[in-house]
Amino acid sequence: MKEVSFLLTPAEVNALLKLLNYIKFTCEDEEANIFKGSPFINSIFEKILKEYPIPLHQSKQRQKEILENIEKRLEQEDYYKGLSTEKKREYLSALLFPYPLD
């Protein structure tokens, strides 16, 4: 498949960001889990945020809330418990993107 370029209005970008945030950080549907750490979803996020960055004062608080929710969910997962510290950090980083893992 070839690369595609298209224009979005600011309202469409806002809607897309809300959708990405919902899928990655709010949606509890088990079938949505394949998207939460997806490199493709993270790439879309990265491209959008280059043009529309997250305000820093909002980013830190949101990052903290999201990380707490992710860690709470993962603590119950056997596959996560079996990961090395390094793999856990990589996994958390992908799930938390576009927010940095401090």
N, CA and C atoms as a LAMMPS dump frame, in Angstrom:
ITEM: TIMESTEP
0
ITEM: NUMBER OF ATOMS
306
ITEM: BOX BOUNDS ff ff ff
-5.0000000000000000e+02 5.0000000000000000e+02
-5.0000000000000000e+02 5.0000000000000000e+02
-5.0000000000000000e+02 5.0000000000000000e+02
ITEM: ATOMS id mol type element x y z
1 1 1 N 0.85 -1.174 0
2 1 2 C 0 0 0
3 1 3 C 0.895 1.237 0
4 2 1 N 0.535 2.202 -0.792
5 2 2 C 1.338 3.42 -0.859
6 2 3 C 0.945 4.392 0.241
7 3 1 N 1.873 5.284 0.571
8 3 2 C 1.622 6.303 1.579
9 3 3 C 0.596 7.297 1.056
10 4 1 N -0.293 7.75 1.941
11 4 2 C -1.375 8.651 1.563
12 4 3 C -1.257 9.939 2.366
13 5 1 N -1.485 11.043 1.719
14 5 2 C -1.526 12.342 2.395
15 5 3 C -2.894 12.959 2.18
16 6 1 N -3.41 13.602 3.221
17 6 2 C -4.682 14.299 3.085
18 6 3 C -4.75 15.401 4.129
19 7 1 N -5.638 16.339 3.923
20 7 2 C -5.804 17.473 4.82
21 7 3 C -6.99 17.244 5.742
22 8 1 N -6.824 17.67 6.983
23 8 2 C -7.904 17.61 7.958
24 8 3 C -8.158 19.018 8.483
25 9 1 N -9.408 19.314 8.753
26 9 2 C -9.731 20.59 9.38
27 9 3 C -9.335 20.502 10.859
28 10 1 N -9.185 21.651 11.532
29 10 2 C -8.889 21.601 12.968
30 10 3 C -9.939 20.801 13.757
31 11 1 N -11.19 20.9 13.379
32 11 2 C -12.241 20.137 14.069
33 11 3 C -12.05 18.63 13.847
34 12 1 N -11.627 18.232 12.654
35 12 2 C -11.377 16.818 12.371
36 12 3 C -10.159 16.306 13.142
37 13 1 N -9.124 17.133 13.246
38 13 2 C -7.945 16.761 14.028
39 13 3 C -8.34 16.576 15.49
40 14 1 N -9.127 17.491 16.001
41 14 2 C -9.601 17.399 17.378
42 14 3 C -10.4 16.116 17.593
43 15 1 N -11.275 15.794 16.666
44 15 2 C -12.079 14.57 16.765
45 15 3 C -11.179 13.335 16.727
46 16 1 N -10.184 13.35 15.844
47 16 2 C -9.264 12.212 15.74
48 16 3 C -8.453 12.055 17.028
49 17 1 N -7.978 13.15 17.606
50 17 2 C -7.249 13.077 18.869
51 17 3 C -8.128 12.539 19.999
52 18 1 N -9.369 12.971 20.028
53 18 2 C -10.3 12.454 21.046
54 18 3 C -10.521 10.96 20.871
55 19 1 N -10.651 10.516 19.62
56 19 2 C -10.824 9.093 19.342
57 19 3 C -9.595 8.295 19.77
58 20 1 N -8.416 8.777 19.408
59 20 2 C -7.18 8.088 19.783
60 20 3 C -7.024 8.032 21.304
61 21 1 N -7.303 9.136 21.969
62 21 2 C -7.241 9.149 23.435
63 21 3 C -8.229 8.161 24.043
64 22 1 N -9.425 8.11 23.499
65 22 2 C -10.431 7.176 24.014
66 22 3 C -9.971 5.734 23.839
67 23 1 N -9.541 5.391 22.644
68 23 2 C -9.114 4.008 22.363
69 23 3 C -7.938 3.621 23.245
70 24 1 N -6.943 4.489 23.353
71 24 2 C -5.731 4.147 24.096
72 24 3 C -5.917 4.173 25.608
73 25 1 N -6.71 5.115 26.13
74 25 2 C -6.667 5.356 27.562
75 25 3 C -7.98 5.174 28.313
76 26 1 N -9.106 5.111 27.629
77 26 2 C -10.386 5.048 28.324
78 26 3 C -11.164 3.772 28.028
79 27 1 N -11.159 3.348 26.784
80 27 2 C -11.958 2.206 26.352
81 27 3 C -11.589 0.942 27.131
82 28 1 N -12.587 0.28 27.673
83 28 2 C -12.354 -0.938 28.448
84 28 3 C -12.711 -2.202 27.68
85 29 1 N -13.116 -2.069 26.442
86 29 2 C -13.442 -3.22 25.605
87 29 3 C -12.173 -4.033 25.359
88 30 1 N -12.22 -5.322 25.662
89 30 2 C -11.055 -6.198 25.503
90 30 3 C -10.53 -6.196 24.069
91 31 1 N -11.396 -6.077 23.091
92 31 2 C -10.971 -6.095 21.691
93 31 3 C -10.171 -4.846 21.319
94 32 1 N -10.306 -3.779 22.078
95 32 2 C -9.564 -2.545 21.807
96 32 3 C -8.122 -2.626 22.31
97 33 1 N -7.807 -3.636 23.094
98 33 2 C -6.461 -3.748 23.656
99 33 3 C -5.374 -3.84 22.589
100 34 1 N -5.698 -4.368 21.421
101 34 2 C -4.677 -4.479 20.369
102 34 3 C -4.234 -3.113 19.866
103 35 1 N -5.031 -2.086 20.112
104 35 2 C -4.694 -0.738 19.653
105 35 3 C -3.938 0.08 20.693
106 36 1 N -4.023 -0.29 21.947
107 36 2 C -3.489 0.54 23.025
108 36 3 C -1.987 0.763 22.936
109 37 1 N -1.224 -0.227 22.546
110 37 2 C 0.221 -0.075 22.412
111 37 3 C 0.68 -0.197 20.979
112 38 1 N -0.239 -0.114 20.047
113 38 2 C 0.077 -0.301 18.631
114 38 3 C 1.063 0.73 18.107
115 39 1 N 2.124 0.279 17.425
116 39 2 C 3.055 1.238 16.841
117 39 3 C 2.397 2.091 15.756
118 40 1 N 1.379 1.573 15.097
119 40 2 C 0.679 2.342 14.066
120 40 3 C -0.144 3.466 14.682
121 41 1 N -0.855 3.156 15.751
122 41 2 C -1.634 4.176 16.461
123 41 3 C -0.694 5.223 17.045
124 42 1 N 0.425 4.766 17.631
125 42 2 C 1.393 5.701 18.2
126 42 3 C 2.009 6.587 17.126
127 43 1 N 2.204 6.047 15.928
128 43 2 C 2.753 6.832 14.819
129 43 3 C 1.771 7.922 14.392
130 44 1 N 0.497 7.591 14.344
131 44 2 C -0.524 8.592 14.011
132 44 3 C -0.514 9.703 15.061
133 45 1 N -0.491 9.291 16.325
134 45 2 C -0.434 10.249 17.422
135 45 3 C 0.778 11.174 17.258
136 46 1 N 1.936 10.584 16.994
137 46 2 C 3.162 11.36 16.866
138 46 3 C 3.066 12.388 15.737
139 47 1 N 2.527 11.985 14.602
140 47 2 C 2.401 12.891 13.46
141 47 3 C 1.456 14.052 13.767
142 48 1 N 0.341 13.752 14.422
143 48 2 C -0.614 14.805 14.759
144 48 3 C -0.016 15.767 15.783
145 49 1 N 0.674 15.214 16.78
146 49 2 C 1.192 16.053 17.857
147 49 3 C 2.379 16.915 17.435
148 50 1 N 3 16.58 16.305
149 50 2 C 4.036 17.47 15.775
150 50 3 C 3.417 18.799 15.362
151 51 1 N 2.199 18.743 14.864
152 51 2 C 1.486 19.946 14.426
153 51 3 C 0.645 20.57 15.536
154 52 1 N 0.132 19.741 16.435
155 52 2 C -0.745 20.189 17.514
156 52 3 C -0.251 19.619 18.844
157 53 1 N 0.823 20.182 19.404
158 53 2 C 1.392 19.628 20.64
159 53 3 C 0.458 19.756 21.835
160 54 1 N 0.632 18.846 22.775
161 54 2 C -0.141 18.867 24.016
162 54 3 C 0.435 19.963 24.907
163 55 1 N -0.397 20.859 25.446
164 55 2 C 0.111 21.875 26.381
165 55 3 C 0.746 21.193 27.598
166 56 1 N 1.95 21.603 27.947
167 56 2 C 2.722 20.95 28.994
168 56 3 C 1.983 20.871 30.32
169 57 1 N 1.287 21.944 30.719
170 57 2 C 0.594 21.925 32.012
171 57 3 C -0.518 20.874 32.044
172 58 1 N -1.126 20.573 30.909
173 58 2 C -2.152 19.531 30.837
174 58 3 C -1.503 18.154 30.731
175 59 1 N -0.384 18.092 30.053
176 59 2 C 0.281 16.831 29.769
177 59 3 C 0.717 16.104 31.037
178 60 1 N 1.341 16.795 31.977
179 60 2 C 1.868 16.149 33.186
180 60 3 C 0.76 15.526 34.036
181 61 1 N -0.323 16.251 34.231
182 61 2 C -1.421 15.72 35.032
183 61 3 C -2.082 14.544 34.327
184 62 1 N -2.317 14.67 33.043
185 62 2 C -2.941 13.587 32.27
186 62 3 C -2.042 12.362 32.267
187 63 1 N -0.742 12.566 32.108
188 63 2 C 0.219 11.466 32.104
189 63 3 C 0.134 10.688 33.424
190 64 1 N 0.095 11.394 34.539
191 64 2 C 0.033 10.758 35.85
192 64 3 C -1.239 9.913 35.99
193 65 1 N -2.374 10.478 35.598
194 65 2 C -3.654 9.765 35.694
195 65 3 C -3.65 8.512 34.823
196 66 1 N -3.166 8.656 33.609
197 66 2 C -3.156 7.528 32.674
198 66 3 C -2.228 6.426 33.171
199 67 1 N -1.035 6.802 33.627
200 67 2 C -0.078 5.812 34.111
201 67 3 C -0.643 5.033 35.291
202 68 1 N -1.307 5.725 36.209
203 68 2 C -1.924 5.048 37.355
204 68 3 C -2.964 4.033 36.893
205 69 1 N -3.801 4.406 35.93
206 69 2 C -4.824 3.496 35.413
207 69 3 C -4.206 2.298 34.695
208 70 1 N -3.175 2.54 33.898
209 70 2 C -2.511 1.451 33.17
210 70 3 C -1.876 0.478 34.157
211 71 1 N -1.145 0.998 35.133
212 71 2 C -0.483 0.131 36.106
213 71 3 C -1.485 -0.677 36.918
214 72 1 N -2.599 -0.061 37.284
215 72 2 C -3.637 -0.763 38.041
216 72 3 C -4.195 -1.93 37.22
217 73 1 N -4.428 -1.692 35.92
218 73 2 C -4.95 -2.742 35.044
219 73 3 C -3.921 -3.859 34.841
220 74 1 N -2.664 -3.487 34.647
221 74 2 C -1.626 -4.473 34.349
222 74 3 C -1.245 -5.328 35.546
223 75 1 N -1.39 -4.802 36.752
224 75 2 C -1.051 -5.564 37.954
225 75 3 C -1.863 -6.86 38.056
226 76 1 N -2.997 -6.896 37.375
227 76 2 C -3.87 -8.071 37.414
228 76 3 C -3.562 -9.069 36.293
229 77 1 N -2.652 -8.736 35.404
230 77 2 C -2.358 -9.556 34.234
231 77 3 C -1.126 -10.426 34.467
232 78 1 N -1.286 -11.748 34.329
233 78 2 C -0.18 -12.68 34.544
234 78 3 C 0.97 -12.448 33.573
235 79 1 N 0.662 -12.168 32.293
236 79 2 C 1.739 -11.984 31.318
237 79 3 C 2.617 -10.801 31.693
238 80 1 N 2.026 -9.768 32.279
239 80 2 C 2.791 -8.586 32.675
240 80 3 C 3.684 -8.903 33.87
241 81 1 N 3.167 -9.666 34.805
242 81 2 C 3.934 -10.018 35.998
243 81 3 C 5.199 -10.795 35.631
244 82 1 N 5.138 -11.552 34.542
245 82 2 C 6.274 -12.37 34.136
246 82 3 C 7.334 -11.631 33.329
247 83 1 N 7.093 -10.384 32.987
248 83 2 C 8.057 -9.625 32.19
249 83 3 C 9.214 -9.118 33.05
250 84 1 N 10.374 -8.974 32.43
251 84 2 C 11.518 -8.377 33.12
252 84 3 C 11.226 -6.89 33.338
253 85 1 N 12.001 -6.264 34.2
254 85 2 C 11.831 -4.838 34.475
255 85 3 C 11.98 -4.019 33.198
256 86 1 N 12.952 -4.378 32.371
257 86 2 C 13.179 -3.66 31.117
258 86 3 C 11.988 -3.811 30.168
259 87 1 N 11.449 -5.034 30.044
260 87 2 C 10.301 -5.266 29.159
261 87 3 C 9.056 -4.563 29.688
262 88 1 N 8.882 -4.543 30.998
263 88 2 C 7.749 -3.821 31.581
264 88 3 C 7.828 -2.342 31.225
265 89 1 N 9.035 -1.78 31.316
266 89 2 C 9.229 -0.366 31.01
267 89 3 C 8.934 -0.086 29.536
268 90 1 N 9.394 -0.963 28.635
269 90 2 C 9.121 -0.806 27.201
270 90 3 C 7.619 -0.873 26.934
271 91 1 N 6.958 -1.829 27.564
272 91 2 C 5.519 -2.018 27.374
273 91 3 C 4.746 -0.809 27.904
274 92 1 N 5.093 -0.347 29.11
275 92 2 C 4.439 0.829 29.679
276 92 3 C 4.649 2.052 28.796
277 93 1 N 5.847 2.181 28.253
278 93 2 C 6.157 3.314 27.388
279 93 3 C 5.26 3.322 26.151
280 94 1 N 5.05 2.155 25.54
281 94 2 C 4.182 2.058 24.358
282 94 3 C 2.731 2.354 24.71
283 95 1 N 2.292 1.866 25.862
284 95 2 C 0.908 2.093 26.282
285 95 3 C 0.658 3.552 26.66
286 96 1 N 1.653 4.201 27.221
287 96 2 C 1.51 5.573 27.695
288 96 3 C 1.692 6.608 26.583
289 97 1 N 2.315 6.206 25.481
290 97 2 C 2.564 7.148 24.38
291 97 3 C 1.283 7.836 23.966
292 98 1 N 1.268 9.125 23.77
293 98 2 C 2.357 10.043 23.489
294 98 3 C 2.971 10.687 24.72
295 99 1 N 2.524 10.298 25.892
296 99 2 C 3.086 10.854 27.112
297 99 3 C 4.374 10.111 27.452
298 100 1 N 5.406 10.829 27.898
299 100 2 C 6.669 10.153 28.22
300 100 3 C 6.589 9.383 29.522
301 101 1 N 7.313 8.302 29.585
302 101 2 C 7.427 7.52 30.817
303 101 3 C 8.642 8.064 31.562
304 102 1 N 8.395 8.729 32.688
305 102 2 C 9.499 9.338 33.453
306 102 3 C 10.274 8.286 34.206
